[in-house]
Amino acid sequence: MDVTVTSTELAAEFDQHRNRLIGLGYRLTGRIADAEDAVQDAWLRLATVDRDDIRDLGAWLTTVVSRLCLDRMRSAAVQREQYVGPWLPEPLVTSLDDDPGDIVAGQDDLRMAALRVLHELPPDQRLAFVLHDGFEVPFAEIAEVLGCSVVAARQHASRARRAMADADPPQRVPLPEQQRVVEAFLAALASKDVDAVARTLHPTVVVLGDSGGKARTARRPVVGIDKVARFAVGLMQKYDDKLLENIRLVLVNGDLGVLLPGSPEVAPRVFTIAIRDGRPAEIFDVVNPDKLTRIPW
């Protein structure tokens, strides 16, 4: 068979798995660039192996991407010890008018509230949980990726599952309810009235700001109605009315979120809200410019 035809067919077969692999890499690393790099490295490795040795291309690619991401995860775990403030995954931003795509559409585990908890897990637990519960990979294959016994792989997934359940991140609510809650919150913010903002919030509300020390947000979690209301109003007072007119509603990891363009004086930001009992319970404020490079401002 012509080598060119063979390569073309292989590339076409690989492309059938690409979105799934990027979705896997994003869940594991929290960064689209890291996920894309892992998928590209898997393609390069595929080009050097004998296809007769691969019984199931999808399973082979999943294993290779998982191993590549595990190396990144273990390295990132060390780097995050020096990270300034809370760390959040890179937000996946799409227009309300656009199809969110295969990576995000309908994926409840990609909401920011769930990913935040997932990324607090040790790398081995995160990988075992994502592969088994999210991608239905057998524990024997997970053990091979982790370099441990099957029993240990099961334990990693079990501990992760228990940690996720104990954290109890708010569940995704229907988009119309999200829109009602977000618009009420934004209207209160626009008034710059602390009491008005406070009335919109859930009693357990928390703000998690991710700046990496490169922009202005809270460097520690802001907890409680009064503190969150004062923080949010203080933040809005740094934006002039012209900037606030350019607020855009978007989808952030499949949930309703807000784009707030910046100026020379204030950083652009993306925030999204997790809702509990019809009120904002978790507010994720991403201002680290390294995590906003893909956003169509």
C-alpha positions as CSV (number, residue, x, y, z in Angstrom):
1,M,0.0,0.0,0.0
2,D,1.1,3.5,-0.8
3,V,2.9,5.1,2.3
4,T,1.0,8.4,1.7
5,V,-2.3,6.7,1.8
6,T,-1.4,4.7,4.9
7,S,-0.3,7.9,6.7
8,T,-3.5,9.7,5.7
9,E,-5.6,6.8,6.9
10,L,-3.8,6.7,10.2
11,A,-4.1,10.5,10.7
12,A,-7.9,10.2,10.0
13,E,-8.3,7.4,12.5
14,F,-6.3,9.3,15.1
15,D,-8.5,12.4,14.6
16,Q,-11.5,10.4,15.5
17,H,-10.0,10.1,19.0
18,R,-8.5,13.6,19.3
19,N,-11.4,15.4,21.1
20,R,-11.8,12.6,23.6
21,L,-8.0,12.6,24.3
22,I,-8.0,16.4,24.8
23,G,-10.9,16.1,27.1
24,L,-9.0,13.5,29.1
25,G,-5.8,15.6,29.2
26,Y,-7.8,18.7,30.3
27,R,-9.4,16.9,33.1
28,L,-6.1,15.6,34.3
29,T,-4.0,18.7,33.9
30,G,-6.5,21.6,34.0
31,R,-4.7,23.2,31.0
32,I,-5.7,22.9,27.4
33,A,-2.2,23.5,26.2
34,D,-0.9,20.6,28.4
35,A,-3.7,18.4,27.0
36,E,-2.9,19.4,23.4
37,D,0.8,18.8,24.0
38,A,0.2,15.3,25.4
39,V,-2.1,14.5,22.5
40,Q,0.5,15.7,20.0
41,D,3.2,13.7,21.7
42,A,1.0,10.6,21.5
43,W,0.6,11.1,17.8
44,L,4.4,11.3,17.4
45,R,4.8,8.1,19.3
46,L,2.1,6.4,17.3
47,A,4.1,7.2,14.1
48,T,7.1,5.2,15.4
49,V,5.3,2.0,16.6
50,D,4.3,-1.1,14.6
51,R,0.5,-0.9,14.2
52,D,0.4,-4.7,14.4
53,D,1.3,-4.4,18.1
54,I,-1.8,-2.2,18.8
55,R,-5.0,-4.2,19.2
56,D,-7.2,-1.2,20.2
57,L,-6.0,2.2,19.0
58,G,-8.3,4.1,21.4
59,A,-7.1,2.2,24.4
60,W,-3.5,2.6,23.4
61,L,-3.8,6.3,22.9
62,T,-5.7,6.7,26.2
63,T,-2.8,4.9,28.0
64,V,-0.1,7.0,26.3
65,V,-1.9,10.3,26.9
66,S,-2.5,9.3,30.6
67,R,1.2,8.6,31.1
68,L,2.2,11.8,29.5
69,C,-0.3,13.8,31.6
70,L,0.8,12.0,34.8
71,D,4.3,13.3,34.3
72,R,2.9,16.8,34.0
73,M,0.6,16.3,37.0
74,R,3.4,15.2,39.3
75,S,5.6,18.1,38.2
76,A,2.7,20.6,38.6
77,A,2.0,19.3,42.1
78,V,5.4,20.5,43.1
79,Q,5.0,23.9,41.3
80,R,1.6,24.5,42.9
81,E,3.3,24.6,46.3
82,Q,4.8,27.9,45.3
83,Y,1.7,29.1,43.4
84,V,0.4,32.5,44.7
85,G,-3.2,32.1,45.9
86,P,-5.8,29.5,45.0
87,W,-5.2,27.5,41.8
88,L,-8.1,26.9,39.4
89,P,-8.3,25.1,36.0
90,E,-8.0,27.2,32.9
91,P,-11.6,28.3,32.0
92,L,-13.1,26.9,28.8
93,V,-15.0,29.8,27.4
94,T,-17.6,29.6,24.6
95,S,-20.2,32.0,23.4
96,L,-23.8,31.5,24.4
97,D,-24.6,31.4,20.7
98,D,-22.0,28.7,19.9
99,D,-22.1,25.0,20.2
100,P,-19.7,24.4,23.2
101,G,-18.2,21.5,21.4
102,D,-17.4,17.8,22.2
103,I,-15.0,18.6,25.0
104,V,-17.6,20.5,27.1
105,A,-21.1,19.8,25.8
106,G,-23.1,17.9,28.4
107,Q,-20.1,17.1,30.5
108,D,-21.2,17.7,34.1
109,D,-17.8,16.7,35.5
110,L,-16.2,19.7,33.6
111,R,-18.0,22.3,35.7
112,M,-15.6,24.5,37.6
113,A,-17.0,23.4,41.0
114,A,-16.2,19.8,40.3
115,L,-12.8,20.4,38.7
116,R,-11.7,22.5,41.6
117,V,-12.2,19.5,43.9
118,L,-10.7,17.1,41.4
119,H,-7.5,19.1,41.2
120,E,-7.1,19.1,45.0
121,L,-6.6,15.4,44.8
122,P,-3.1,13.8,44.6
123,P,-2.1,13.1,41.0
124,D,-2.4,9.3,41.3
125,Q,-5.9,9.5,42.8
126,R,-7.0,12.0,40.2
127,L,-5.8,9.9,37.3
128,A,-7.4,6.7,38.7
129,F,-10.7,8.4,39.3
130,V,-10.8,10.1,35.9
131,L,-9.8,7.1,34.0
132,H,-12.1,4.6,35.7
133,D,-15.2,6.7,36.5
134,G,-15.0,9.1,33.6
135,F,-13.5,7.0,30.8
136,E,-14.3,3.4,31.9
137,V,-10.7,2.3,31.7
138,P,-10.2,-1.1,33.5
139,F,-8.2,-1.0,36.7
140,A,-5.5,-3.4,35.2
141,E,-4.7,-0.7,32.6
142,I,-4.8,2.1,35.2
143,A,-2.4,0.1,37.4
144,E,0.0,-0.2,34.4
145,V,-0.1,3.6,33.9
146,L,0.5,4.3,37.6
147,G,3.1,1.6,38.0
148,C,1.2,0.0,40.9
149,S,-0.8,-3.1,41.7
150,V,-4.5,-3.4,40.6
151,V,-5.5,-3.3,44.3
152,A,-3.6,0.0,44.8
153,A,-5.2,1.4,41.6
154,R,-8.7,0.6,43.0
155,Q,-7.7,2.2,46.3
156,H,-6.6,5.4,44.5
157,A,-10.0,5.6,42.7
158,S,-11.9,4.8,45.9
159,R,-10.2,7.5,47.9
160,A,-10.8,10.0,45.1
161,R,-14.4,9.1,44.9
162,R,-14.8,9.5,48.6
163,A,-13.1,12.9,48.6
164,M,-15.3,14.1,45.8
165,A,-18.4,13.0,47.6
166,D,-17.3,14.5,50.9
167,A,-16.5,17.9,49.2
168,D,-20.1,17.9,47.8
169,P,-19.5,20.6,45.1
170,P,-22.7,22.2,44.0
171,Q,-24.5,20.4,41.2
172,R,-25.1,22.0,37.8
173,V,-28.6,23.6,37.6
174,P,-30.5,24.3,34.4
175,L,-29.4,27.2,32.3
176,P,-32.6,29.3,32.9
177,E,-32.0,29.1,36.6
178,Q,-28.4,30.0,36.2
179,Q,-29.4,33.0,34.2
180,R,-31.8,34.2,36.8
181,V,-29.3,33.9,39.6
182,V,-26.4,35.5,37.7
183,E,-28.5,38.4,36.4
184,A,-29.7,39.1,39.9
185,F,-26.2,39.0,41.2
186,L,-24.9,41.3,38.5
187,A,-27.8,43.8,39.0
188,A,-26.8,44.0,42.7
189,L,-23.2,44.4,41.8
190,A,-24.1,47.2,39.4
191,S,-25.7,49.1,42.3
192,K,-22.4,48.8,44.3
193,D,-24.6,48.3,47.4
194,V,-23.1,45.8,49.8
195,D,-26.4,45.0,51.4
196,A,-28.0,44.4,48.0
197,V,-25.2,42.0,47.0
198,A,-25.4,40.3,50.3
199,R,-29.1,39.5,49.9
200,T,-28.3,37.5,46.7
201,L,-25.7,35.2,48.3
202,H,-25.9,31.7,49.8
203,P,-25.0,31.6,53.5
204,T,-21.9,29.4,52.7
205,V,-20.7,31.5,49.8
206,V,-17.0,31.5,49.0
207,V,-14.9,33.4,46.4
208,L,-11.9,31.6,44.9
209,G,-9.6,33.9,42.9
210,D,-6.8,32.6,40.7
211,S,-4.2,35.2,39.8
212,G,-0.9,33.4,40.2
213,G,0.2,36.7,41.7
214,K,0.0,38.4,38.3
215,A,-3.3,40.3,38.7
216,R,-5.6,41.6,41.5
217,T,-8.0,39.3,43.2
218,A,-8.2,37.6,46.6
219,R,-5.1,35.6,47.5
220,R,-7.0,33.6,49.9
221,P,-10.6,32.2,49.8
222,V,-13.1,34.8,50.8
223,V,-15.8,33.1,52.9
224,G,-19.2,34.3,54.2
225,I,-21.9,36.6,53.0
226,D,-20.5,39.9,54.4
227,K,-16.9,39.4,53.3
228,V,-17.9,38.2,49.9
229,A,-20.3,41.1,49.4
230,R,-17.7,43.6,50.4
231,F,-15.0,42.0,48.3
232,A,-17.3,41.9,45.2
233,V,-18.4,45.6,45.6
234,G,-14.8,46.7,46.2
235,L,-13.7,44.9,43.0
236,M,-16.5,46.5,40.9
237,Q,-15.5,50.0,42.2
238,K,-12.2,49.6,40.4
239,Y,-14.0,49.4,37.0
240,D,-15.5,52.5,35.5
241,D,-19.0,52.5,34.1
242,K,-17.8,52.3,30.5
243,L,-15.9,49.1,31.2
244,L,-18.9,47.6,33.1
245,E,-21.1,48.2,30.0
246,N,-18.9,45.7,28.2
247,I,-19.7,42.8,30.5
248,R,-20.6,39.7,28.4
249,L,-22.4,36.6,29.5
250,V,-20.7,33.4,28.2
251,L,-20.5,29.7,28.9
252,V,-17.6,28.8,31.2
253,N,-17.0,25.0,31.3
254,G,-20.6,24.7,30.2
255,D,-22.0,26.9,33.0
256,L,-23.1,30.5,32.7
257,G,-20.2,32.9,33.3
258,V,-19.1,36.5,32.8
259,L,-16.3,38.1,30.8
260,L,-15.2,41.4,32.1
261,P,-12.7,43.2,29.8
262,G,-9.8,45.0,31.4
263,S,-8.1,48.3,30.9
264,P,-4.6,49.7,31.7
265,E,-5.8,50.1,35.3
266,V,-7.6,46.8,35.9
267,A,-7.1,43.2,34.7
268,P,-9.6,41.4,32.5
269,R,-11.3,38.5,34.2
270,V,-13.6,35.6,33.8
271,F,-15.8,34.5,36.6
272,T,-18.4,31.8,36.9
273,I,-20.8,30.9,39.7
274,A,-21.8,27.6,41.2
275,I,-25.4,27.7,42.6
276,R,-26.8,26.1,45.6
277,D,-30.5,26.5,46.8
278,G,-31.0,29.2,44.1
279,R,-28.1,31.4,45.2
280,P,-24.4,31.9,44.4
281,A,-22.5,29.5,46.6
282,E,-19.1,29.4,44.9
283,I,-17.7,32.2,42.8
284,F,-14.6,31.4,40.7
285,D,-12.7,34.5,39.6
286,V,-9.9,33.8,37.1
287,V,-7.5,36.7,36.4
288,N,-4.2,34.9,35.8
289,P,-3.4,36.2,32.3
290,D,-1.7,32.9,31.4
291,K,-5.1,31.2,31.7
292,L,-7.0,33.8,29.6
293,T,-5.0,33.7,26.3
294,R,-7.6,31.7,24.4
295,I,-10.5,34.0,25.2
296,P,-12.1,36.0,22.4
297,W,-12.3,39.4,24.2
